[in-house]
Amino acid sequence: MNYLTEPQRQVEICASAEVLILGGGPSGIAAAITSARSGSKTILLERYGFLGGMGTAAMVTNFCGLHANINGAVQQIVHGIADDILARLENLGGLNAPHPIKGRNGGHDTAAQAYDTAAYKVVADELLKEAGVDIRFHSLAVGVAMSSKSSIDAIVLETKSGRKAIKAEMFIDCSGDADLAFWSGAKVEKGNDDGFIAYPTTMFRIGNVDDDLAHRLGRPNLNELIIKHGDNYNLPRKTGIINSQAHKGEWRANLTQISRRDGSPIDGSNWDDLSFAEAEGRRQVLEYHKFLKECVPGFQNSYLLETAAQVGIRETRRIIGSYVLTEGDVLGCVDFDDAIGCNGWPLEQHLKGAAKWTFLGGRGYHQIPYGSLIPIGVDNLLVAGRCASATPEGQSSLRVSGPCFVMGQAAGTAANIAIDTKTRPAAINSQELQSRLRNNGVFLG
Ligand SMILES: Cc1cc2nc3c(=O)[nH]c(=O)nc-3n(C[C@H](O)[C@H](O)[C@H](O)COP(=O)(O)OP(=O)(O)OC[C@H]3O[C@@H](n4cnc5c(N)ncnc54)[C@H](O)[C@@H]3O)c2cc1C
């Protein structure tokens, strides 16, 4: 390998905060609003020019994990900041009513809720600004400066105005990729024991769909139609999801499966893989849309409305925290003494060629432990979202928007308690945390 030696240079410390949050996806949004509302001086860094993370940049357009099936009744179990977001989306006409998700293999039915990405971006802007968060868009974090082996001093970022640093007392990693945890030396892992990572998907939206026909005959028969006609197309994924959006004739498609040339999953924390994945994703979108038009009722006169700004990444690095949430915890509806909220989304594993769903039975939800947000090795860091501490199977459930809101709200609250009590997040009183969360609308189970 060839190397270029960079000349030593000074980096401007352009700001300081009590709580510095990396990433503006669902976990970062909830963490930032909560932290600022708690009274901490809060800055959020986001590489794009808008918030929402995969929910907007990758055009997910659907909140999963807000609901659970409790004793036969599908109910919303994620509240707190999530309620504020839902209410604002509703006001803007950017929210669908919850739609049913059919349980399989003895597991319970549940629900999900579609939204408009444009509305979500605006709602997130408003809520963060009103809370007093200093949002710094177009800020690509690239590293950390440590004040000791176990304490972060500042995040280093690249901007159009050059390289900068921002200092803080407490840091929350909501990057989805555990960037901050990785750079600061916390324990992280990627994929399962064989290195397998959940396959990414390039999402797309379709216009001029015949809603009635597509709901009656297209959506329910999609997977059978892929099997029946798939050989005539190049469709790497044999099970998919299509659904209508808030506005007439607009549908979203979660169909593609993006792999490297050797068929293994793209690693969304690898620059080469990411670059390759973008054009490959759009190539697949064209092929899947051709199949929809030619084979799926309701799509004959449709057109391709939009492809996502980036390939949708489900999983990269996860921290190995003080507790690692497992498949058994999710499916066994397990309770934790340090619970910060609940999740009832099924395991949703994106394996080669198909997504495998395992629905919860029993009570229909498990509690999320605070220990999954606590990294090992770094004292002034919390981690929330899809890179929190879980096995790959546990993460396949915990990563969706609902539990990300829960984890973000808990991390923002915990950071504030840690600052007020001059304690490490790992050492705060979890009953104090739970009481503050409950008072702010969180359902703890
Ligand atoms: C194709 C696909 C379909 C999905 N479908 C659904 C669904 O229907 N419903 C659902 O609820 N969930 C769904 N999910 C899962 C869900 O969207 C994500 O797991 C969730 O958004 C994770 O939230 P997060 O806050 O942890 O991270 P992310 O949403 O990934 O957000 C991370 C944020 O950090 C920013 N960031 C990252 N690194 C840096 C850096 N170095 N510097 C500055 N900024 C940075 C990113 O730009 C991003 O805004 C889907 C995911 C994918 C990929």
Ligand as a Chemical Component Dictionary entry (heavy atoms), coordinates in Angstrom:
data_LIG
# 
_chem_comp.id                   LIG 
_chem_comp.type                 NON-POLYMER 
_chem_comp.pdbx_formal_charge   0 
_chem_comp.three_letter_code    LIG 
# 
loop_
_chem_comp_atom.comp_id 
_chem_comp_atom.atom_id 
_chem_comp_atom.alt_atom_id 
_chem_comp_atom.type_symbol 
_chem_comp_atom.charge 
_chem_comp_atom.model_Cartn_x 
_chem_comp_atom.model_Cartn_y 
_chem_comp_atom.model_Cartn_z 
_chem_comp_atom.pdbx_ordinal 
LIG C1  C1  C 0 -34.376 -1.169 3.301  1  
LIG C2  C2  C 0 -34.791 -1.007 4.734  2  
LIG C3  C3  C 0 -36.121 -1.147 5.057  3  
LIG C4  C4  C 0 -36.521 -0.969 6.375  4  
LIG N1  N1  N 0 -37.839 -1.030 6.658  5  
LIG C5  C5  C 0 -38.252 -0.589 7.859  6  
LIG C6  C6  C 0 -39.624 -0.350 8.091  7  
LIG O1  O1  O 0 -40.490 -0.588 7.246  8  
LIG N2  N2  N 0 -39.957 0.169  9.311  9  
LIG C7  C7  C 0 -39.030 0.449  10.276 10 
LIG O2  O2  O 0 -39.388 0.928  11.341 11 
LIG N3  N3  N 0 -37.734 0.206  10.077 12 
LIG C8  C8  C 0 -37.322 -0.282 8.898  13 
LIG N4  N4  N 0 -35.994 -0.440 8.665  14 
LIG C9  C9  C 0 -35.036 -0.283 9.777  15 
LIG C10 C10 C 0 -34.820 1.146  10.215 16 
LIG O3  O3  O 0 -35.080 2.063  9.213  17 
LIG C11 C11 C 0 -33.403 1.389  10.692 18 
LIG O4  O4  O 0 -32.878 0.283  11.348 19 
LIG C12 C12 C 0 -33.418 2.602  11.613 20 
LIG O5  O5  O 0 -33.581 3.752  10.802 21 
LIG C13 C13 C 0 -32.140 2.704  12.412 22 
LIG O6  O6  O 0 -32.136 3.921  13.097 23 
LIG P1  P1  P 0 -30.794 4.518  13.682 24 
LIG O7  O7  O 0 -31.159 5.826  14.281 25 
LIG O8  O8  O 0 -30.130 3.502  14.523 26 
LIG O9  O9  O 0 -29.812 4.700  12.439 27 
LIG P2  P2  P 0 -30.029 5.301  10.984 28 
LIG O10 O10 O 0 -31.456 5.386  10.617 29 
LIG O11 O11 O 0 -29.111 4.519  10.115 30 
LIG O12 O12 O 0 -29.494 6.783  11.142 31 
LIG C14 C14 C 0 -28.135 7.075  11.313 32 
LIG C15 C15 C 0 -27.900 8.532  10.976 33 
LIG O13 O13 O 0 -26.562 8.869  11.269 34 
LIG C16 C16 C 0 -25.987 9.575  10.181 35 
LIG N5  N5  N 0 -24.552 9.255  10.186 36 
LIG C17 C17 C 0 -23.998 8.028  10.146 37 
LIG N6  N6  N 0 -22.659 8.115  10.196 38 
LIG C18 C18 C 0 -22.356 9.435  10.268 39 
LIG C19 C19 C 0 -21.135 10.154 10.331 40 
LIG N7  N7  N 0 -19.950 9.531  10.349 41 
LIG N8  N8  N 0 -21.185 11.506 10.382 42 
LIG C20 C20 C 0 -22.388 12.155 10.361 43 
LIG N9  N9  N 0 -23.568 11.505 10.303 44 
LIG C21 C21 C 0 -23.563 10.169 10.253 45 
LIG C22 C22 C 0 -26.706 9.030  8.972  46 
LIG O14 O14 O 0 -26.657 9.920  7.878  47 
LIG C23 C23 C 0 -28.121 8.826  9.509  48 
LIG O15 O15 O 0 -28.904 9.982  9.383  49 
LIG C24 C24 C 0 -35.564 -0.672 7.372  50 
LIG C25 C25 C 0 -34.219 -0.529 7.044  51 
LIG C26 C26 C 0 -33.838 -0.705 5.737  52 
LIG C27 C27 C 0 -32.402 -0.526 5.393  53 
# 
loop_
_chem_comp_bond.comp_id 
_chem_comp_bond.atom_id_1 
_chem_comp_bond.atom_id_2 
_chem_comp_bond.value_order 
_chem_comp_bond.pdbx_ordinal 
LIG C1  C2  SING 1  
LIG C2  C3  SING 2  
LIG C2  C26 DOUB 3  
LIG C3  C4  DOUB 4  
LIG C4  N1  SING 5  
LIG C4  C24 SING 6  
LIG N1  C5  DOUB 7  
LIG C5  C6  SING 8  
LIG C5  C8  SING 9  
LIG C6  O1  DOUB 10 
LIG C6  N2  SING 11 
LIG N2  C7  SING 12 
LIG C7  O2  DOUB 13 
LIG C7  N3  SING 14 
LIG N3  C8  DOUB 15 
LIG C8  N4  SING 16 
LIG N4  C9  SING 17 
LIG N4  C24 SING 18 
LIG C9  C10 SING 19 
LIG C10 O3  SING 20 
LIG C10 C11 SING 21 
LIG C11 O4  SING 22 
LIG C11 C12 SING 23 
LIG C12 O5  SING 24 
LIG C12 C13 SING 25 
LIG C13 O6  SING 26 
LIG O6  P1  SING 27 
LIG P1  O7  DOUB 28 
LIG P1  O8  SING 29 
LIG P1  O9  SING 30 
LIG O9  P2  SING 31 
LIG P2  O10 DOUB 32 
LIG P2  O11 SING 33 
LIG P2  O12 SING 34 
LIG O12 C14 SING 35 
LIG C14 C15 SING 36 
LIG C15 O13 SING 37 
LIG C15 C23 SING 38 
LIG O13 C16 SING 39 
LIG C16 N5  SING 40 
LIG C16 C22 SING 41 
LIG N5  C17 SING 42 
LIG N5  C21 SING 43 
LIG C17 N6  DOUB 44 
LIG N6  C18 SING 45 
LIG C18 C19 SING 46 
LIG C18 C21 DOUB 47 
LIG C19 N7  SING 48 
LIG C19 N8  DOUB 49 
LIG N8  C20 SING 50 
LIG C20 N9  DOUB 51 
LIG N9  C21 SING 52 
LIG C22 O14 SING 53 
LIG C22 C23 SING 54 
LIG C23 O15 SING 55 
LIG C24 C25 DOUB 56 
LIG C25 C26 SING 57 
LIG C26 C27 SING 58 
# 
